[in-house]
Amino acid sequence: MRSANDREPAESADESSNAPVLAAIDLLGQRWMLRVVWELEPGPLGFLELRRRMGNCSSSMLSNRLQQLQAAGLLEKLGPKGSYELTIAGIRLGEALQPLWDWSEIWTDRPHDFRWP
């Protein structure tokens, strides 16, 4: 695993394309991106149901995020007016994020307790 000291900071989006992890962070760090992955992890959802689960995410923002995730190969739309589902790459992303989700459950229970299990 590389450390932060092994590379120079990226100065532009073009330079981050040379570091796949930076490209992933740039994509997934945008508001609502990981929430979409989270909501689709259990299985396909239609736009309206996904929008309902996303709380205060506007329809236009959700549509934009779905398009970006499709372009990145992380989800696909089933049919012209169908549901959205994660691709194999999206499923693998969810698996990669599982330790973060596990950590967050402990953190929300005891954010200031440094004696973790």
N, CA and C atoms as an extended XYZ file, in Angstrom:
351
Properties=species:S:1:pos:R:3:atomname:S:1:resname:S:1:resid:I:1 pbc="F F F"
N         0.847       -1.171        0.000 N   MET     1
C         0.000        0.000        0.000 CA  MET     1
C         0.892        1.233        0.000 C   MET     1
N         0.524        2.208       -0.793 N   ARG     2
C         1.305        3.440       -0.881 CA  ARG     2
C         0.947        4.362        0.259 C   ARG     2
N         1.895        5.127        0.684 N   SER     3
C         1.612        6.144        1.691 CA  SER     3
C         1.485        7.488        0.992 C   SER     3
N         0.966        8.459        1.720 N   ALA     4
C         0.805        9.801        1.161 CA  ALA     4
C         2.147       10.397        0.770 C   ALA     4
N         3.230        9.952        1.404 N   ASN     5
C         4.550       10.490        1.105 CA  ASN     5
C         5.169        9.905       -0.151 C   ASN     5
N         4.552        8.889       -0.742 N   ASP     6
C         5.091        8.231       -1.929 CA  ASP     6
C         4.788        8.978       -3.220 C   ASP     6
N         4.008       10.029       -3.150 N   ARG     7
C         3.630       10.732       -4.379 CA  ARG     7
C         3.520       12.224       -4.118 C   ARG     7
N         3.620       12.951       -5.192 N   GLU     8
C         3.389       14.391       -5.129 CA  GLU     8
C         1.886       14.629       -5.216 C   GLU     8
N         1.363       15.672       -4.574 N   PRO     9
C        -0.069       15.960       -4.690 CA  PRO     9
C        -0.435       16.289       -6.128 C   PRO     9
N        -1.615       15.827       -6.548 N   ALA    10
C        -2.096       16.131       -7.897 CA  ALA    10
C        -2.428       17.615       -7.977 C   ALA    10
N        -2.022       18.250       -9.079 N   GLU    11
C        -2.294       19.681       -9.230 CA  GLU    11
C        -3.518       19.945      -10.085 C   GLU    11
N        -3.940       18.952      -10.871 N   SER    12
C        -5.109       19.136      -11.721 CA  SER    12
C        -5.814       17.811      -11.903 C   SER    12
N        -7.024       17.874      -12.445 N   ALA    13
C        -7.786       16.654      -12.707 CA  ALA    13
C        -7.035       15.757      -13.687 C   ALA    13
N        -6.316       16.360      -14.657 N   ASP    14
C        -5.562       15.561      -15.617 CA  ASP    14
C        -4.478       14.758      -14.918 C   ASP    14
N        -3.807       15.367      -13.950 N   GLU    15
C        -2.755       14.661      -13.232 CA  GLU    15
C        -3.326       13.554      -12.366 C   GLU    15
N        -4.540       13.739      -11.821 N   SER    16
C        -5.119       12.706      -10.964 CA  SER    16
C        -5.469       11.464      -11.764 C   SER    16
N        -5.606       11.569      -13.080 N   SER    17
C        -5.913       10.391      -13.885 CA  SER    17
C        -4.755        9.404      -13.864 C   SER    17
N        -3.564        9.854      -13.476 N   ASN    18
C        -2.428        8.958      -13.349 CA  ASN    18
C        -2.458        8.190      -12.034 C   ASN    18
N        -3.305        8.569      -11.125 N   ALA    19
C        -3.445        7.895       -9.844 CA  ALA    19
C        -4.901        7.445       -9.714 C   ALA    19
N        -5.191        6.177       -9.987 N   PRO    20
C        -6.588        5.718       -9.977 CA  PRO    20
C        -7.337        6.006       -8.687 C   PRO    20
N        -6.664        5.929       -7.550 N   VAL    21
C        -7.361        6.192       -6.300 CA  VAL    21
C        -7.816        7.650       -6.229 C   VAL    21
N        -7.043        8.566       -6.780 N   LEU    22
C        -7.458        9.974       -6.782 CA  LEU    22
C        -8.657       10.186       -7.695 C   LEU    22
N        -8.666        9.502       -8.830 N   ALA    23
C        -9.820        9.599       -9.730 CA  ALA    23
C       -11.073        9.056       -9.044 C   ALA    23
N       -10.937        7.951       -8.309 N   ALA    24
C       -12.074        7.385       -7.586 CA  ALA    24
C       -12.558        8.345       -6.495 C   ALA    24
N       -11.618        8.945       -5.768 N   ILE    25
C       -11.989        9.900       -4.720 CA  ILE    25
C       -12.676       11.117       -5.333 C   ILE    25
N       -12.170       11.593       -6.470 N   ASP    26
C       -12.803       12.735       -7.133 CA  ASP    26
C       -14.250       12.414       -7.507 C   ASP    26
N       -14.493       11.213       -8.022 N   LEU    27
C       -15.850       10.822       -8.408 CA  LEU    27
C       -16.721       10.602       -7.175 C   LEU    27
N       -16.273        9.751       -6.279 N   LEU    28
C       -17.101        9.333       -5.159 CA  LEU    28
C       -17.200       10.362       -4.047 C   LEU    28
N       -16.311       11.343       -4.058 N   GLY    29
C       -16.348       12.396       -3.059 CA  GLY    29
C       -17.417       13.441       -3.323 C   GLY    29
N       -18.046       13.379       -4.475 N   GLN    30
C       -19.117       14.323       -4.778 CA  GLN    30
C       -20.362       13.972       -3.954 C   GLN    30
N       -21.049       15.011       -3.534 N   ARG    31
C       -22.238       14.811       -2.712 CA  ARG    31
C       -23.215       13.860       -3.381 C   ARG    31
N       -23.761       12.940       -2.622 N   TRP    32
C       -24.778       11.961       -2.982 CA  TRP    32
C       -24.253       10.720       -3.698 C   TRP    32
N       -23.015       10.716       -4.166 N   MET    33
C       -22.525        9.564       -4.927 CA  MET    33
C       -22.555        8.279       -4.096 C   MET    33
N       -21.929        8.298       -2.946 N   LEU    34
C       -21.884        7.089       -2.133 CA  LEU    34
C       -23.261        6.725       -1.594 C   LEU    34
N       -24.109        7.711       -1.397 N   ARG    35
C       -25.474        7.421       -0.936 CA  ARG    35
C       -26.221        6.613       -1.984 C   ARG    35
N       -26.045        6.952       -3.255 N   VAL    36
C       -26.690        6.186       -4.324 CA  VAL    36
C       -26.199        4.737       -4.282 C   VAL    36
N       -24.901        4.545       -4.170 N   VAL    37
C       -24.338        3.192       -4.082 CA  VAL    37
C       -24.923        2.463       -2.874 C   VAL    37
N       -24.994        3.139       -1.747 N   TRP    38
C       -25.547        2.558       -0.522 CA  TRP    38
C       -26.988        2.091       -0.729 C   TRP    38
N       -27.801        2.941       -1.338 N   GLU    39
C       -29.216        2.614       -1.533 CA  GLU    39
C       -29.416        1.486       -2.543 C   GLU    39
N       -28.531        1.380       -3.525 N   LEU    40
C       -28.669        0.328       -4.541 CA  LEU    40
C       -27.987       -0.978       -4.148 C   LEU    40
N       -27.222       -0.964       -3.076 N   GLU    41
C       -26.487       -2.165       -2.668 CA  GLU    41
C       -27.402       -3.371       -2.444 C   GLU    41
N       -28.567       -3.219       -1.785 N   PRO    42
C       -29.430       -4.394       -1.579 CA  PRO    42
C       -30.074       -4.924       -2.861 C   PRO    42
N       -30.231       -4.067       -3.876 N   GLY    43
C       -30.846       -4.506       -5.119 CA  GLY    43
C       -31.373       -3.332       -5.925 C   GLY    43
N       -31.876       -3.615       -7.135 N   PRO    44
C       -32.344       -2.555       -8.045 CA  PRO    44
C       -33.492       -1.728       -7.457 C   PRO    44
N       -33.507       -0.452       -7.843 N   LEU    45
C       -34.584        0.462       -7.458 CA  LEU    45
C       -34.947        1.332       -8.650 C   LEU    45
N       -36.213        1.659       -8.769 N   GLY    46
C       -36.646        2.625       -9.755 CA  GLY    46
C       -36.286        4.033       -9.304 C   GLY    46
N       -36.343        4.983      -10.239 N   PHE    47
C       -35.960        6.364       -9.934 CA  PHE    47
C       -36.786        6.939       -8.789 C   PHE    47
N       -38.111        6.762       -8.831 N   LEU    48
C       -38.963        7.370       -7.808 CA  LEU    48
C       -38.689        6.804       -6.415 C   LEU    48
N       -38.496        5.491       -6.330 N   GLU    49
C       -38.190        4.894       -5.030 CA  GLU    49
C       -36.812        5.340       -4.538 C   GLU    49
N       -35.865        5.383       -5.450 N   LEU    50
C       -34.534        5.854       -5.081 CA  LEU    50
C       -34.600        7.301       -4.619 C   LEU    50
N       -35.323        8.122       -5.319 N   ARG    51
C       -35.483        9.544       -4.942 CA  ARG    51
C       -36.118        9.667       -3.566 C   ARG    51
N       -37.121        8.838       -3.276 N   ARG    52
C       -37.788        8.863       -1.974 CA  ARG    52
C       -36.795        8.515       -0.862 C   ARG    52
N       -35.946        7.532       -1.105 N   ARG    53
C       -34.977        7.112       -0.091 CA  ARG    53
C       -33.842        8.108        0.099 C   ARG    53
N       -33.623        8.952       -0.890 N   MET    54
C       -32.496        9.889       -0.841 CA  MET    54
C       -32.804       11.147       -0.052 C   MET    54
N       -33.999       11.255        0.501 N   GLY    55
C       -34.306       12.403        1.348 CA  GLY    55
C       -34.341       13.706        0.582 C   GLY    55
N       -33.468       14.641        0.923 N   ASN    56
C       -33.536       15.976        0.324 CA  ASN    56
C       -32.666       16.136       -0.926 C   ASN    56
N       -32.310       15.056       -1.571 N   CYS    57
C       -31.598       15.130       -2.857 CA  CYS    57
C       -32.631       15.451       -3.934 C   CYS    57
N       -32.413       16.516       -4.697 N   SER    58
C       -33.371       16.896       -5.720 CA  SER    58
C       -33.374       15.881       -6.865 C   SER    58
N       -34.459       15.857       -7.608 N   SER    59
C       -34.568       14.952       -8.755 CA  SER    59
C       -33.488       15.233       -9.786 C   SER    59
N       -33.206       16.509      -10.030 N   SER    60
C       -32.183       16.842      -11.026 CA  SER    60
C       -30.794       16.417      -10.560 C   SER    60
N       -30.504       16.577       -9.282 N   MET    61
C       -29.215       16.143       -8.739 CA  MET    61
C       -29.103       14.627       -8.813 C   MET    61
N       -30.162       13.921       -8.429 N   LEU    62
C       -30.140       12.467       -8.491 CA  LEU    62
C       -29.943       11.998       -9.924 C   LEU    62
N       -30.650       12.600      -10.842 N   SER    63
C       -30.493       12.243      -12.255 CA  SER    63
C       -29.055       12.444      -12.712 C   SER    63
N       -28.463       13.564      -12.327 N   ASN    64
C       -27.070       13.846      -12.666 CA  ASN    64
C       -26.128       12.798      -12.085 C   ASN    64
N       -26.327       12.470      -10.808 N   ARG    65
C       -25.461       11.485      -10.162 CA  ARG    65
C       -25.627       10.102      -10.786 C   ARG    65
N       -26.842        9.730      -11.129 N   LEU    66
C       -27.062        8.446      -11.788 CA  LEU    66
C       -26.346        8.395      -13.136 C   LEU    66
N       -26.402        9.485      -13.877 N   GLN    67
C       -25.699        9.540      -15.171 CA  GLN    67
C       -24.190        9.405      -14.979 C   GLN    67
N       -23.652       10.088      -13.973 N   GLN    68
C       -22.219       10.009      -13.720 CA  GLN    68
C       -21.792        8.597      -13.292 C   GLN    68
N       -22.589        7.969      -12.463 N   LEU    69
C       -22.267        6.615      -12.031 CA  LEU    69
C       -22.405        5.609      -13.171 C   LEU    69
N       -23.365        5.851      -14.064 N   GLN    70
C       -23.478        5.006      -15.253 CA  GLN    70
C       -22.253        5.178      -16.139 C   GLN    70
N       -21.856        6.419      -16.362 N   ALA    71
C       -20.692        6.696      -17.207 CA  ALA    71
C       -19.424        6.081      -16.620 C   ALA    71
N       -19.359        5.992      -15.300 N   ALA    72
C       -18.195        5.405      -14.632 CA  ALA    72
C       -18.264        3.877      -14.597 C   ALA    72
N       -19.382        3.316      -15.061 N   GLY    73
C       -19.522        1.865      -15.095 CA  GLY    73
C       -19.903        1.236      -13.768 C   GLY    73
N       -20.432        2.039      -12.843 N   LEU    74
C       -20.775        1.522      -11.522 CA  LEU    74
C       -22.233        1.105      -11.391 C   LEU    74
N       -23.077        1.602      -12.273 N   LEU    75
C       -24.464        1.161      -12.272 CA  LEU    75
C       -25.006        1.170      -13.684 C   LEU    75
N       -26.131        0.493      -13.847 N   GLU    76
C       -26.780        0.449      -15.151 CA  GLU    76
C       -28.277        0.579      -14.969 C   GLU    76
N       -28.918        1.031      -16.022 N   LYS    77
C       -30.362        1.185      -16.020 CA  LYS    77
C       -30.942        0.006      -16.771 C   LYS    77
N       -31.952       -0.615      -16.190 N   LEU    78
C       -32.598       -1.767      -16.800 CA  LEU    78
C       -33.773       -1.289      -17.642 C   LEU    78
N       -33.603       -1.229      -18.940 N   GLY    79
C       -34.670       -0.768      -19.824 CA  GLY    79
C       -34.793        0.735      -19.847 C   GLY    79
N       -35.561        1.275      -20.799 N   PRO    80
C       -35.658        2.730      -20.960 CA  PRO    80
C       -36.276        3.451      -19.763 C   PRO    80
N       -37.196        2.832      -19.069 N   LYS    81
C       -37.801        3.468      -17.888 CA  LYS    81
C       -37.683        2.542      -16.683 C   LYS    81
N       -36.630        1.747      -16.681 N   GLY    82
C       -36.498        0.713      -15.667 CA  GLY    82
C       -35.769        1.135      -14.418 C   GLY    82
N       -35.432        0.144      -13.669 N   SER    83
C       -34.727        0.323      -12.404 CA  SER    83
C       -33.239        0.523      -12.640 C   SER    83
N       -32.580        1.002      -11.613 N   TYR    84
C       -31.127        1.141      -11.613 CA  TYR    84
C       -30.560        0.042      -10.723 C   TYR    84
N       -29.442       -0.525      -11.170 N   GLU    85
C       -28.782       -1.535      -10.356 CA  GLU    85
C       -27.276       -1.396      -10.491 C   GLU    85
N       -26.583       -1.849       -9.465 N   LEU    86
C       -25.125       -1.799       -9.491 CA  LEU    86
C       -24.583       -2.830      -10.476 C   LEU    86
N       -23.533       -2.460      -11.159 N   THR    87
C       -22.800       -3.400      -12.001 CA  THR    87
C       -21.862       -4.199      -11.096 C   THR    87
N       -21.121       -5.116      -11.681 N   ILE    88
C       -20.124       -5.855      -10.907 CA  ILE    88
C       -19.137       -4.871      -10.267 C   ILE    88
N       -18.731       -3.843      -11.023 N   ALA    89
C       -17.805       -2.839      -10.462 CA  ALA    89
C       -18.449       -2.109       -9.288 C   ALA    89
N       -19.737       -1.796       -9.377 N   GLY    90
C       -20.437       -1.139       -8.279 CA  GLY    90
C       -20.566       -2.041       -7.063 C   GLY    90
N       -20.811       -3.317       -7.306 N   ILE    91
C       -20.884       -4.276       -6.207 CA  ILE    91
C       -19.525       -4.381       -5.518 C   ILE    91
N       -18.461       -4.414       -6.309 N   ARG    92
C       -17.107       -4.485       -5.740 CA  ARG    92
C       -16.789       -3.226       -4.945 C   ARG    92
N       -17.276       -2.079       -5.408 N   LEU    93
C       -17.099       -0.839       -4.649 CA  LEU    93
C       -17.783       -0.963       -3.294 C   LEU    93
N       -19.009       -1.459       -3.283 N   GLY    94
C       -19.715       -1.657       -2.022 CA  GLY    94
C       -18.953       -2.579       -1.091 C   GLY    94
N       -18.365       -3.640       -1.647 N   GLU    95
C       -17.565       -4.551       -0.834 CA  GLU    95
C       -16.323       -3.852       -0.279 C   GLU    95
N       -15.710       -3.016       -1.101 N   ALA    96
C       -14.518       -2.285       -0.659 CA  ALA    96
C       -14.859       -1.280        0.438 C   ALA    96
N       -16.075       -0.757        0.412 N   LEU    97
C       -16.497        0.230        1.403 CA  LEU    97
C       -17.025       -0.401        2.685 C   LEU    97
N       -17.240       -1.708        2.685 N   GLN    98
C       -17.814       -2.367        3.859 CA  GLN    98
C       -17.037       -2.076        5.132 C   GLN    98
N       -15.698       -2.126        5.132 N   PRO    99
C       -14.980       -1.785        6.376 CA  PRO    99
C       -15.264       -0.357        6.862 C   PRO    99
N       -15.430        0.585        5.944 N   LEU   100
C       -15.773        1.950        6.341 CA  LEU   100
C       -17.163        1.989        6.965 C   LEU   100
N       -18.104        1.281        6.375 N   TRP   101
C       -19.453        1.250        6.931 CA  TRP   101
C       -19.457        0.578        8.295 C   TRP   101
N       -18.669       -0.494        8.449 N   ASP   102
C       -18.565       -1.158        9.750 CA  ASP   102
C       -17.970       -0.197       10.788 C   ASP   102
N       -16.901        0.490       10.412 N   TRP   103
C       -16.263        1.449       11.301 CA  TRP   103
C       -17.243        2.543       11.707 C   TRP   103
N       -18.032        3.033       10.759 N   SER   104
C       -18.951        4.142       11.052 CA  SER   104
C       -20.016        3.751       12.059 C   SER   104
N       -20.430        2.480       12.061 N   GLU   105
C       -21.417        2.031       13.039 CA  GLU   105
C       -20.835        2.097       14.452 C   GLU   105
N       -19.592        1.701       14.595 N   ILE   106
C       -18.936        1.786       15.907 CA  ILE   106
C       -18.725        3.255       16.279 C   ILE   106
N       -18.271        4.041       15.326 N   TRP   107
C       -17.973        5.450       15.567 CA  TRP   107
C       -19.210        6.222       16.011 C   TRP   107
N       -20.363        5.947       15.397 N   THR   108
C       -21.572        6.685       15.780 CA  THR   108
C       -22.036        6.300       17.175 C   THR   108
N       -21.689        5.091       17.630 N   ASP   109
C       -22.054        4.672       18.982 CA  ASP   109
C       -21.137        5.271       20.038 C   ASP   109
N       -19.874        5.491       19.674 N   ARG   110
C       -18.908        6.015       20.644 CA  ARG   110
C       -17.823        6.836       19.956 C   ARG   110
N       -18.181        8.009       19.450 N   PRO   111
C       -17.224        8.799       18.678 CA  PRO   111
C       -16.025        9.297       19.476 C   PRO   111
N       -16.132        9.386       20.789 N   HIS   112
C       -15.028        9.927       21.576 CA  HIS   112
C       -14.361        8.876       22.457 C   HIS   112
N       -14.757        7.633       22.296 N   ASP   113
C       -14.188        6.547       23.088 CA  ASP   113
C       -13.076        5.898       22.274 C   ASP   113
N       -11.850        6.063       22.705 N   PHE   114
C       -10.721        5.552       21.938 CA  PHE   114
C       -10.383        4.111       22.288 C   PHE   114
N       -11.171        3.478       23.143 N   ARG   115
C       -10.964        2.072       23.491 CA  ARG   115
C       -11.927        1.225       22.674 C   ARG   115
N       -11.632        1.100       21.403 N   TRP   116
C       -12.509        0.371       20.485 CA  TRP   116
C       -12.304       -1.123       20.654 C   TRP   116
N       -13.328       -1.886       20.267 N   PRO   117
C       -13.207       -3.348       20.354 CA  PRO   117
C       -12.104       -3.872       19.452 C   PRO   117
